Amino acid sequence: MLRQGKGSGVTQSDVTASTSGSETGTPAPTRSSRAERNAATAADLDRSRGSFAATAVPVVQLAEIEEVDPATIFQGAAFSDWLAANLDRLAKELGLSGLREVGRDVGVGSFTADLLAQTDRGRRVAIMSHLEPSDHLHLGQMITFAAGLDVSAVVWITTRIGEEHRAVLDWLNSHGDDEVRFFGIELRLLRIGGSQPGASFHVEARPNDWQKVIKQRQRVGSPLNSRMREF
């Protein structure tokens, strides 16, 4: 019980009002205030993500590579003309110091070699092109050129060397006359995006010791045996 003393200004109602005022001075958080804080936090996260995206490294874009059928590019004697102007590229793939044209459409019986080239050492090379997968007919022509022409090597350029024909070329290089070597090369044309196609040679068949020959030639002053000196 609360007594009222003389001169006292405090009453029961005053106490109640004071207590109520203190309770309402710091209002409890409402749902709307929590939602506002959550929205502000989400906005901060969005701004940070946007800042990160603005500074991210752009993704590298690469063009598509398309393989082109050589028969659609070279018509008639166009490939022989192109090859004659790019014999240095063929020589590089074969590991030769150089090749130059010395004859074209050289006949042996009923067959014709597309190009007759000569190395920097004076050795002759017969080159036959066949812009289709390898077959038995052209394999026979290759052997005919080796027998009927005074050449040190016969090069067969085709779009694909079959396993059976690769095996024959390997056998010829292993058991044939050391005076003549046989090479099987695949020609591939590739286009990047909308560019002009580029050509590349891939040697699929070669003499067994050819890599050894090339490496020994690259060594200055390395002694070479008679077979290695032919080219």
C-alpha positions as CSV (number, residue, x, y, z in Angstrom):
1,M,0.0,0.0,0.0
2,L,1.3,3.4,-0.9
3,R,0.7,6.2,1.4
4,Q,0.5,9.8,0.4
5,G,2.6,11.9,2.5
6,K,2.3,15.6,3.0
7,G,4.0,17.5,0.3
8,S,4.4,14.3,-1.8
9,G,3.4,14.7,-5.5
10,V,3.7,11.0,-6.3
11,T,0.4,9.1,-6.6
12,Q,-0.4,5.6,-7.6
13,S,-1.5,6.8,-11.0
14,D,1.8,8.6,-11.4
15,V,3.7,5.4,-10.8
16,T,1.7,3.6,-13.3
17,A,2.1,6.2,-15.9
18,S,5.8,6.4,-15.3
19,T,6.2,2.7,-15.6
20,S,4.1,2.6,-18.8
21,G,6.2,5.4,-20.3
22,S,9.5,3.6,-19.6
23,E,8.2,0.5,-21.3
24,T,7.1,2.3,-24.4
25,G,10.3,4.5,-24.7
26,T,12.2,1.6,-26.5
27,P,9.6,-0.1,-28.7
28,A,10.2,-3.7,-29.6
29,P,11.2,-4.5,-33.3
30,T,8.3,-5.0,-35.6
31,R,8.0,-7.3,-38.6
32,S,8.1,-4.2,-40.9
33,S,11.4,-3.1,-39.4
34,R,13.0,-6.5,-39.8
35,A,11.8,-6.7,-43.4
36,E,13.4,-3.3,-44.1
37,R,16.8,-4.5,-42.6
38,N,16.7,-7.7,-44.7
39,A,15.9,-5.7,-47.8
40,A,18.9,-3.4,-47.1
41,T,21.2,-6.4,-46.6
42,A,20.0,-7.9,-49.8
43,A,20.6,-4.6,-51.7
44,D,24.2,-4.6,-50.3
45,L,24.8,-8.1,-51.5
46,D,23.5,-7.2,-55.0
47,R,25.8,-4.2,-55.1
48,S,28.8,-6.4,-54.1
49,R,27.9,-8.9,-56.8
50,G,27.6,-6.2,-59.4
51,S,31.0,-4.8,-58.5
52,F,32.6,-8.3,-58.8
53,A,31.0,-8.9,-62.1
54,A,32.3,-5.6,-63.4
55,T,35.9,-6.5,-62.6
56,A,35.7,-10.2,-63.7
57,V,38.1,-11.3,-66.5
58,P,36.2,-11.8,-69.8
59,V,35.9,-15.4,-71.1
60,V,38.3,-16.1,-74.0
61,Q,36.5,-16.8,-77.2
62,L,37.9,-19.3,-79.7
63,A,36.9,-20.0,-83.2
64,E,35.7,-23.4,-84.5
65,I,38.2,-25.6,-86.5
66,E,36.7,-27.2,-89.6
67,E,38.3,-29.9,-91.7
68,V,38.0,-29.2,-95.4
69,D,38.0,-31.9,-98.2
70,P,41.0,-31.1,-100.4
71,A,39.1,-32.2,-103.5
72,T,36.7,-29.2,-103.0
73,I,39.7,-26.8,-103.1
74,F,42.0,-28.2,-105.7
75,Q,40.6,-28.9,-109.1
76,G,42.5,-30.4,-112.0
77,A,46.2,-29.5,-111.8
78,A,45.7,-26.9,-109.1
79,F,47.3,-29.1,-106.4
80,S,50.4,-29.8,-108.5
81,D,50.8,-26.1,-109.0
82,W,50.3,-25.4,-105.3
83,L,52.7,-28.2,-104.3
84,A,55.4,-27.0,-106.7
85,A,55.3,-23.6,-105.0
86,N,55.4,-25.2,-101.5
87,L,58.0,-27.9,-101.9
88,D,60.0,-26.3,-99.1
89,R,57.2,-27.2,-96.7
90,L,57.1,-30.8,-97.9
91,A,60.9,-30.9,-97.5
92,K,60.7,-29.7,-93.9
93,E,58.3,-32.5,-93.1
94,L,60.5,-35.1,-94.7
95,G,63.6,-33.7,-92.9
96,L,65.3,-32.6,-96.1
97,S,67.4,-29.5,-96.6
98,G,65.4,-28.5,-99.7
99,L,63.4,-29.6,-102.7
100,R,62.9,-28.0,-106.1
101,E,60.9,-29.0,-109.1
102,V,62.7,-30.5,-112.1
103,G,59.9,-32.1,-114.0
104,R,56.1,-32.5,-114.1
105,D,53.8,-35.3,-115.4
106,V,56.7,-37.7,-115.8
107,G,55.5,-40.9,-117.5
108,V,56.5,-44.4,-116.7
109,G,54.5,-46.8,-118.9
110,S,50.9,-45.9,-118.6
111,F,51.4,-44.1,-115.2
112,T,52.4,-40.5,-114.6
113,A,54.2,-39.0,-111.6
114,D,52.8,-35.6,-110.8
115,L,56.2,-34.0,-109.9
116,L,59.8,-34.8,-110.1
117,A,61.9,-32.9,-107.5
118,Q,65.5,-32.8,-106.6
119,T,67.1,-32.3,-103.2
120,D,70.0,-29.9,-102.4
121,R,72.3,-33.0,-102.6
122,G,71.2,-33.7,-106.2
123,R,69.0,-36.8,-105.4
124,R,65.7,-37.1,-107.3
125,V,62.3,-37.6,-105.6
126,A,59.2,-38.7,-107.4
127,I,56.0,-37.3,-106.0
128,M,52.5,-38.6,-106.7
129,S,49.4,-37.0,-105.3
130,H,46.0,-38.7,-104.8
131,L,43.5,-36.5,-103.0
132,E,41.4,-39.4,-101.8
133,P,42.1,-42.3,-99.4
134,S,44.8,-44.6,-100.4
135,D,44.0,-47.6,-102.7
136,H,45.8,-50.5,-104.3
137,L,46.0,-48.9,-107.7
138,H,48.1,-45.9,-106.5
139,L,50.2,-48.2,-104.3
140,G,51.1,-50.1,-107.5
141,Q,51.9,-46.9,-109.3
142,M,54.3,-45.9,-106.4
143,I,56.2,-49.2,-106.8
144,T,56.3,-48.6,-110.6
145,F,57.9,-45.2,-110.2
146,A,60.5,-46.6,-107.9
147,A,61.4,-49.2,-110.5
148,G,61.1,-47.1,-113.6
149,L,62.6,-43.8,-112.5
150,D,66.1,-43.0,-111.3
151,V,64.9,-41.7,-107.9
152,S,66.1,-42.1,-104.4
153,A,62.6,-41.7,-102.9
154,V,58.9,-41.9,-103.8
155,V,56.5,-39.7,-101.9
156,W,52.8,-40.6,-102.0
157,I,50.4,-37.8,-100.9
158,T,46.9,-38.8,-100.1
159,T,44.1,-37.8,-97.7
160,R,44.4,-40.9,-95.6
161,I,46.8,-43.8,-95.6
162,G,45.0,-47.1,-94.9
163,E,46.5,-49.5,-92.4
164,E,47.1,-52.1,-95.1
165,H,48.9,-49.7,-97.3
166,R,51.0,-48.3,-94.4
167,A,52.0,-51.9,-93.7
168,V,53.2,-52.4,-97.3
169,L,55.2,-49.2,-97.2
170,D,56.8,-50.2,-94.0
171,W,57.7,-53.6,-95.5
172,L,59.2,-52.0,-98.6
173,N,61.3,-49.7,-96.4
174,S,62.5,-52.7,-94.4
175,H,63.0,-55.3,-97.1
176,G,63.4,-53.3,-100.3
177,D,66.4,-51.9,-102.1
178,D,68.2,-49.4,-99.8
179,E,68.6,-47.1,-102.8
180,V,64.9,-46.1,-102.8
181,R,62.9,-45.0,-99.8
182,F,59.1,-44.8,-99.6
183,F,57.0,-42.1,-97.8
184,G,53.3,-42.0,-97.2
185,I,51.9,-38.6,-96.4
186,E,48.5,-37.4,-95.4
187,L,47.3,-34.0,-96.6
188,R,44.9,-32.2,-94.3
189,L,43.2,-28.8,-94.8
190,L,41.8,-26.9,-91.8
191,R,39.7,-23.8,-91.7
192,I,39.4,-21.6,-88.6
193,G,36.2,-19.6,-88.5
194,G,35.7,-18.0,-91.9
195,S,39.4,-18.0,-92.9
196,Q,41.0,-19.5,-95.9
197,P,41.9,-23.2,-95.3
198,G,45.5,-24.0,-94.3
199,A,47.4,-27.1,-95.4
200,S,49.5,-29.4,-93.3
201,F,51.5,-32.6,-94.1
202,H,51.5,-35.6,-91.8
203,V,54.1,-38.3,-92.5
204,E,52.4,-41.6,-91.8
205,A,55.0,-44.0,-93.4
206,R,58.7,-43.5,-93.6
207,P,62.0,-45.6,-93.6
208,N,62.5,-47.2,-90.2
209,D,65.8,-45.4,-89.5
210,W,64.7,-42.0,-91.0
211,Q,64.3,-40.3,-87.6
212,K,67.8,-41.4,-86.7
213,V,69.1,-40.1,-90.0
214,I,67.5,-36.7,-89.4
215,K,68.9,-36.4,-85.9
216,Q,72.4,-37.3,-87.0
217,R,72.3,-34.7,-89.8
218,Q,71.4,-32.1,-87.2
219,R,74.6,-32.8,-85.3
220,V,77.4,-30.7,-86.7
221,G,80.3,-32.8,-87.8
222,S,78.5,-36.0,-87.3
223,P,79.8,-38.9,-89.5
224,L,77.2,-40.3,-91.9
225,N,77.2,-43.7,-93.5
226,S,76.7,-44.1,-97.3
227,R,73.0,-44.6,-97.0
228,M,72.5,-41.4,-95.0
229,R,74.5,-39.4,-97.5
230,E,72.1,-40.2,-100.3
231,F,70.0,-37.2,-99.5
